[in-house]
Amino acid sequence: MKKNVRNNYASKAAFTLIEVLISVLIISGSIVYALQIHSQNHEQIVYISERAKLSLQDSLFVGGDTLRYHKDKKSAYDVIERYFRVDERKSREILRKIERTYTIPEVISLSDGEEGMPSAEVSEIKIKDKYSSSYFHFKINAF
């Protein structure tokens, strides 16, 4: 009789195969969910870092005379050569490889028609590449 008591106690102290399989399924489901979240976060981080890098490059394309480039594709060198002299050949080649396409919609006039009130014009500058971006040019006509 003492043998039966020991066998029952020993079998109850250990995990059954079903309990082990259920715990493995729960752990694997948690790991898959965590990897999915990590993958989505990684994609967002890559997008944000690329967008930030290209935003810095976009600053080469926005200047005082940008509004005249509607539907033009320009390289960074074409835009800045009027303002800066780039002597090094390799630097010129790098700047020529960076290209953007401009789209400039109609100018928006901001005035309420009252005399003595300020009026202004707003122009949107859309610069298109892998990640498009928009910039605004404000011109105050009367103050």
RAZI-V624354 format. One record per pair of residues at least 6 apart in sequence whose C-alpha atoms are under 6 Angstrom apart, sorted by the first residue. I is the first residue (numbers start at 1). J is the second residue. Records with the same first field share a line. If there is no record, write none. Layout:
# RAZI-V624354
I->J  J
This chain:
# RAZI-V624354
70->102  103  104
71->102  103
72->101  102
73->100  101
74->99  100
75->96  98  99
76->95  96  98
77->95  96
100->128  129
101->127  128
102->126  127
103->126
104->124  125
107->122  123
108->121  122
109->120  121
110->119  120  121
111->119
118->142  143
119->141  142
120->139  140  141
121->138  139
122->137  138
123->136  137
124->135  136
125->134  135  136
126->133  134
127->133
